[in-house]
Amino acid sequence: MDFRSDTVTRPTQAMRDAMATALVGDDVYGDDPTVNELEQWAAERHGFESALFCSSGTQANLLSLMAHCERGDEYLCGQQAHNYMFEGGGAAVLGSIQPQPIENEKDGTIPFTKLAAAIKPDDAHFARTRLLSLENTINGKVLPLSYMAEAREFVNQHNLKLHLDGARVYNAAVALGVDIKEISQYFDSMTVCLSKGLGAPIGSLVLGDKALISRVRRWRKVLGGGMRQAGILAAAAKIALTEHVHRLADDHANAKALAEGLNRVPGFKVNTDVVQTNIVFTKVDPAIDQQALAAKLKEKDIIITPGNPMRLVTHIDITRDDIDTFLKELEIALA
């Protein structure tokens, strides 16, 4: 049992079979039929003109930012945004794009009054504000559809573009009980990670209009991200999108059960009201030696990441029985 992240998911047998028999070509030349079919299907499925298959969510976000912004431009984002906090500063380092982070509210939203105040005037002294980047879900929290509609109105008013880091956007759609197009409709570009809860071994998509994806494709090549017989990976990605979306509800239910169970364990405290998808944050009594606890659990083939709060993530390889076993072994390790 590995609770560190949903990035640890392993491909199903159906994925392995599809990978073994996938038709392939050279994707840099644009002649891998399985990649082409995935990109065409994904663009239509999400309501965009075009799509590009990339190696990772970090790469997909960076390519999107570089396609929207030029050197010396700026993008607005949340202080907790993954493409600001956890992607190596790629926008600044490789794209010469200045991030302007704004403190997120507790529900993950960013106040539009603060965003408006951060937009730079048209003056040579300032970076040019070009883009607002949102994340859904953010730390497991789901942005409401109403907020995304307001974000669309905001960027239209201020002549900005709107990007969605959709690392777990299907978790958001399942939690909201809506089709993915109910979310994607508001954005000029969007990434979808296929290797988290959806369970593919590798890959993310960038979605946008044809002009944007043309720029994304060029930057992917410049950054060394062109892949050759990538149909082997695209075959698994297609299964992730067509067969694994509905089961994300199981991950959400398991996360809620985990949160409720942790509240019965001395030294652990979870605000269950904010457990909306597959991520659980639990406060841990400082008296608990988390390193020793993690070592004891690892002896039982249970992997966690110490922290306060501690983050635990459910996914396709964690069952409801696994949750019960983990809680039992946790209490034994604490005794």
C-alpha positions as semicolon CSV with decimal commas, in nm:
position;residue;x (nm);y (nm);z (nm)
1;M;0,000;0,000;0,000
2;D;0,150;0,327;-0,112
3;F;-0,025;0,640;0,014
4;R;0,239;0,890;-0,099
5;S;0,059;0,994;-0,417
6;D;-0,167;0,875;-0,698
7;T;0,140;0,898;-0,923
8;V;0,238;0,552;-0,796
9;T;-0,048;0,379;-0,981
10;R;0,051;0,087;-1,201
11;P;-0,090;0,007;-1,545
12;T;-0,369;-0,248;-1,555
13;Q;-0,347;-0,567;-1,757
14;A;-0,575;-0,412;-2,018
15;M;-0,329;-0,125;-2,051
16;R;-0,035;-0,363;-2,082
17;D;-0,215;-0,560;-2,352
18;A;-0,297;-0,242;-2,544
19;M;0,063;-0,124;-2,517
20;A;0,193;-0,457;-2,648
21;T;-0,022;-0,443;-2,962
22;A;-0,027;-0,067;-3,032
23;L;0,038;0,053;-3,384
24;V;0,335;0,291;-3,374
25;G;0,528;0,534;-3,590
26;D;0,756;0,831;-3,533
27;D;0,556;1,091;-3,343
28;V;0,808;1,370;-3,410
29;Y;0,727;1,323;-3,779
30;G;0,359;1,311;-3,685
31;D;0,304;0,958;-3,814
32;D;0,236;0,757;-3,497
33;P;-0,125;0,651;-3,560
34;T;-0,202;0,570;-3,197
35;V;-0,077;0,909;-3,074
36;N;-0,264;1,087;-3,351
37;E;-0,586;0,907;-3,269
38;L;-0,550;0,987;-2,897
39;E;-0,487;1,357;-2,966
40;Q;-0,778;1,388;-3,209
41;W;-1,014;1,202;-2,978
42;A;-0,902;1,397;-2,670
43;A;-0,943;1,734;-2,841
44;E;-1,301;1,653;-2,937
45;R;-1,379;1,496;-2,601
46;H;-1,273;1,809;-2,411
47;G;-1,416;2,063;-2,655
48;F;-1,091;2,195;-2,803
49;E;-0,956;2,219;-3,156
50;S;-0,631;2,037;-3,091
51;A;-0,425;1,842;-2,838
52;L;-0,067;1,730;-2,779
53;F;0,054;1,424;-2,589
54;C;0,341;1,507;-2,351
55;S;0,560;1,310;-2,114
56;S;0,445;1,469;-1,787
57;G;0,221;1,725;-1,621
58;T;0,520;1,944;-1,541
59;Q;0,619;1,946;-1,908
60;A;0,260;2,009;-2,018
61;N;0,222;2,308;-1,785
62;L;0,556;2,458;-1,887
63;L;0,477;2,421;-2,257
64;S;0,140;2,587;-2,203
65;L;0,293;2,882;-2,020
66;M;0,560;2,924;-2,287
67;A;0,299;2,907;-2,564
68;H;0,087;3,177;-2,400
69;C;0,368;3,406;-2,281
70;E;0,683;3,555;-2,429
71;R;1,008;3,645;-2,253
72;G;0,938;3,920;-2,001
73;D;0,569;3,836;-1,972
74;E;0,394;3,742;-1,650
75;Y;0,130;3,493;-1,544
76;L;-0,098;3,515;-1,240
77;C;-0,150;3,206;-1,025
78;G;-0,220;3,092;-0,671
79;Q;0,050;3,087;-0,405
80;Q;-0,021;2,713;-0,373
81;A;-0,021;2,650;-0,749
82;H;0,176;2,344;-0,853
83;N;0,326;2,520;-1,156
84;Y;0,460;2,787;-0,921
85;M;0,557;2,586;-0,612
86;F;0,656;2,241;-0,730
87;E;0,777;2,248;-1,089
88;G;1,133;2,367;-1,042
89;G;1,067;2,728;-1,135
90;G;1,056;2,617;-1,499
91;A;0,852;2,914;-1,623
92;A;1,114;3,157;-1,492
93;V;1,422;2,943;-1,557
94;L;1,340;2,815;-1,904
95;G;1,066;3,048;-2,026
96;S;1,182;3,382;-1,883
97;I;0,822;3,421;-1,764
98;Q;0,757;3,593;-1,433
99;P;0,509;3,424;-1,200
100;Q;0,290;3,653;-0,989
101;P;0,148;3,435;-0,711
102;I;-0,156;3,545;-0,510
103;E;-0,252;3,386;-0,179
104;N;-0,520;3,122;-0,222
105;E;-0,833;3,127;-0,010
106;K;-0,899;2,824;0,211
107;D;-1,124;2,675;-0,057
108;G;-0,847;2,702;-0,317
109;T;-0,991;2,998;-0,506
110;I;-0,801;3,322;-0,568
111;P;-0,984;3,651;-0,496
112;F;-1,051;3,845;-0,815
113;T;-0,994;4,175;-0,636
114;K;-0,639;4,068;-0,555
115;L;-0,585;3,934;-0,906
116;A;-0,703;4,262;-1,055
117;A;-0,469;4,459;-0,831
118;A;-0,175;4,244;-0,945
119;I;-0,224;4,310;-1,317
120;K;0,059;4,535;-1,432
121;P;-0,003;4,862;-1,617
122;D;0,107;4,898;-1,979
123;D;0,444;5,045;-1,891
124;A;0,797;4,945;-1,990
125;H;0,892;4,919;-1,622
126;F;0,671;4,615;-1,570
127;A;0,639;4,260;-1,693
128;R;0,337;4,224;-1,921
129;T;0,052;4,035;-1,754
130;R;-0,075;3,784;-2,009
131;L;-0,234;3,486;-1,837
132;L;-0,426;3,358;-1,535
133;S;-0,347;2,999;-1,440
134;L;-0,587;2,805;-1,216
135;E;-0,560;2,454;-1,075
136;N;-0,846;2,206;-1,032
137;T;-0,834;2,022;-0,804
138;I;-0,598;2,213;-0,575
139;N;-0,479;2,019;-0,271
140;G;-0,777;1,792;-0,329
141;K;-1,029;2,077;-0,323
142;V;-1,266;2,133;-0,613
143;L;-1,315;2,476;-0,769
144;P;-1,688;2,546;-0,814
145;L;-1,824;2,584;-1,166
146;S;-1,946;2,931;-1,068
147;Y;-1,591;3,037;-0,982
148;M;-1,459;2,918;-1,316
149;A;-1,735;3,110;-1,494
150;E;-1,633;3,421;-1,300
151;A;-1,270;3,358;-1,396
152;R;-1,372;3,353;-1,763
153;E;-1,548;3,687;-1,723
154;F;-1,245;3,826;-1,538
155;V;-0,992;3,738;-1,807
156;N;-1,222;3,867;-2,080
157;Q;-1,252;4,195;-1,895
158;H;-0,875;4,228;-1,855
159;N;-0,772;4,088;-2,195
160;L;-0,594;3,786;-2,047
161;K;-0,590;3,418;-2,139
162;L;-0,705;3,146;-1,897
163;H;-0,513;2,820;-1,840
164;L;-0,614;2,522;-1,630
165;D;-0,362;2,295;-1,464
166;G;-0,589;1,991;-1,476
167;A;-0,359;1,743;-1,305
168;R;-0,667;1,594;-1,132
169;V;-0,941;1,763;-1,331
170;Y;-1,130;1,437;-1,373
171;N;-1,142;1,405;-0,994
172;A;-1,303;1,749;-0,997
173;A;-1,554;1,648;-1,265
174;V;-1,651;1,329;-1,080
175;A;-1,683;1,516;-0,749
176;L;-1,904;1,779;-0,914
177;G;-2,104;1,514;-1,100
178;V;-2,057;1,687;-1,435
179;D;-1,916;1,608;-1,778
180;I;-1,559;1,725;-1,830
181;K;-1,676;1,984;-2,086
182;E;-1,862;2,165;-1,809
183;I;-1,516;2,253;-1,675
184;S;-1,310;2,278;-1,993
185;Q;-1,549;2,523;-2,160
186;Y;-1,410;2,816;-1,963
187;F;-1,042;2,776;-2,056
188;D;-0,816;2,876;-2,345
189;S;-0,584;2,588;-2,260
190;M;-0,591;2,293;-2,027
191;T;-0,367;2,010;-1,919
192;V;-0,486;1,664;-1,815
193;C;-0,256;1,428;-1,627
194;L;-0,314;1,066;-1,727
195;S;-0,071;0,901;-1,484
196;K;-0,233;0,991;-1,151
197;G;-0,577;0,861;-1,056
198;L;-0,651;0,767;-1,417
199;G;-0,374;0,510;-1,389
200;A;-0,174;0,540;-1,712
201;P;0,200;0,473;-1,674
202;I;0,315;0,798;-1,839
203;G;0,171;1,105;-1,998
204;S;-0,027;1,428;-1,994
205;L;-0,222;1,617;-2,257
206;V;-0,221;1,985;-2,348
207;L;-0,546;2,104;-2,507
208;G;-0,613;2,430;-2,688
209;D;-0,680;2,584;-3,028
210;K;-0,470;2,487;-3,329
211;A;-0,246;2,793;-3,313
212;L;-0,165;2,739;-2,945
213;I;-0,094;2,368;-2,987
214;S;0,134;2,446;-3,280
215;R;0,341;2,664;-3,047
216;V;0,323;2,397;-2,775
217;R;0,453;2,136;-3,020
218;R;0,747;2,355;-3,116
219;W;0,843;2,421;-2,755
220;R;0,813;2,050;-2,677
221;K;1,077;1,985;-2,944
222;V;1,300;2,269;-2,821
223;L;1,287;2,131;-2,466
224;G;1,377;1,780;-2,578
225;G;1,029;1,639;-2,529
226;G;0,972;1,494;-2,875
227;M;0,897;1,122;-2,853
228;R;0,931;0,861;-3,125
229;Q;0,720;0,543;-3,103
230;A;0,502;0,698;-2,835
231;G;0,194;0,504;-2,941
232;I;0,296;0,241;-2,688
233;L;0,221;0,501;-2,419
234;A;-0,076;0,661;-2,594
235;A;-0,255;0,326;-2,604
236;A;-0,255;0,310;-2,224
237;A;-0,351;0,678;-2,203
238;K;-0,663;0,619;-2,413
239;I;-0,776;0,343;-2,176
240;A;-0,719;0,577;-1,882
241;L;-0,961;0,829;-2,033
242;T;-1,222;0,584;-2,157
243;E;-1,232;0,322;-1,881
244;H;-1,096;0,471;-1,559
245;V;-1,288;0,794;-1,509
246;H;-1,597;0,645;-1,345
247;R;-1,395;0,459;-1,083
248;L;-1,245;0,780;-0,941
249;A;-1,558;0,792;-0,723
250;D;-1,420;0,486;-0,542
251;D;-1,101;0,676;-0,461
252;H;-1,308;0,962;-0,322
253;A;-1,514;0,727;-0,105
254;N;-1,198;0,557;0,019
255;A;-1,044;0,893;0,107
256;K;-1,351;0,987;0,309
257;A;-1,339;0,651;0,491
258;L;-0,968;0,705;0,557
259;A;-1,031;1,054;0,695
260;E;-1,308;0,932;0,925
261;G;-1,092;0,643;1,040
262;L;-0,795;0,866;1,117
263;N;-1,015;1,077;1,344
264;R;-1,057;0,766;1,560
265;V;-0,680;0,723;1,595
266;P;-0,526;0,909;1,891
267;G;-0,286;1,179;1,773
268;F;-0,449;1,228;1,431
269;K;-0,704;1,492;1,331
270;V;-0,870;1,545;0,993
271;N;-1,119;1,812;0,889
272;T;-1,344;1,578;0,692
273;D;-1,539;1,869;0,544
274;V;-1,247;1,950;0,311
275;V;-1,190;1,591;0,195
276;Q;-1,363;1,635;-0,139
277;T;-1,168;1,400;-0,365
278;N;-0,880;1,156;-0,312
279;I;-0,641;1,359;-0,094
280;V;-0,646;1,357;0,285
281;F;-0,447;1,598;0,502
282;T;-0,420;1,501;0,868
283;K;-0,267;1,692;1,155
284;V;-0,035;1,474;1,361
285;D;0,046;1,519;1,730
286;P;0,404;1,656;1,749
287;A;0,478;1,395;2,015
288;I;0,452;1,123;1,750
289;D;0,785;1,031;1,590
290;Q;0,673;1,023;1,228
291;Q;1,001;0,888;1,094
292;A;0,985;0,592;1,330
293;L;0,617;0,546;1,247
294;A;0,689;0,543;0,874
295;A;0,965;0,287;0,927
296;K;0,733;0,055;1,122
297;L;0,462;0,081;0,859
298;K;0,710;0,015;0,581
299;E;0,787;-0,318;0,745
300;K;0,421;-0,402;0,673
301;D;0,457;-0,283;0,310
302;I;0,271;0,041;0,384
303;I;0,438;0,358;0,256
304;I;0,357;0,707;0,384
305;T;0,529;1,045;0,369
306;P;0,589;1,211;0,709
307;G;0,471;1,570;0,741
308;N;0,247;1,798;0,941
309;P;-0,005;1,796;0,801
310;M;0,059;1,451;0,661
311;R;-0,077;1,394;0,310
312;L;-0,231;1,059;0,222
313;V;-0,363;0,988;-0,128
314;T;-0,601;0,715;-0,242
315;H;-0,591;0,569;-0,593
316;I;-0,666;0,269;-0,812
317;D;-0,425;0,044;-0,622
318;I;-0,579;0,123;-0,279
319;T;-0,896;-0,071;-0,193
320;R;-1,147;-0,024;0,088
321;D;-0,995;-0,328;0,261
322;D;-0,655;-0,162;0,233
323;I;-0,791;0,138;0,421
324;D;-0,907;-0,086;0,706
325;T;-0,572;-0,267;0,712
326;F;-0,379;0,059;0,716
327;L;-0,579;0,199;1,007
328;K;-0,529;-0,124;1,201
329;E;-0,155;-0,131;1,138
330;L;-0,129;0,239;1,221
331;E;-0,275;0,183;1,566
332;I;-0,045;-0,115;1,622
333;A;0,260;0,092;1,519
334;L;0,159;0,370;1,759
335;A;0,107;0,137;2,055
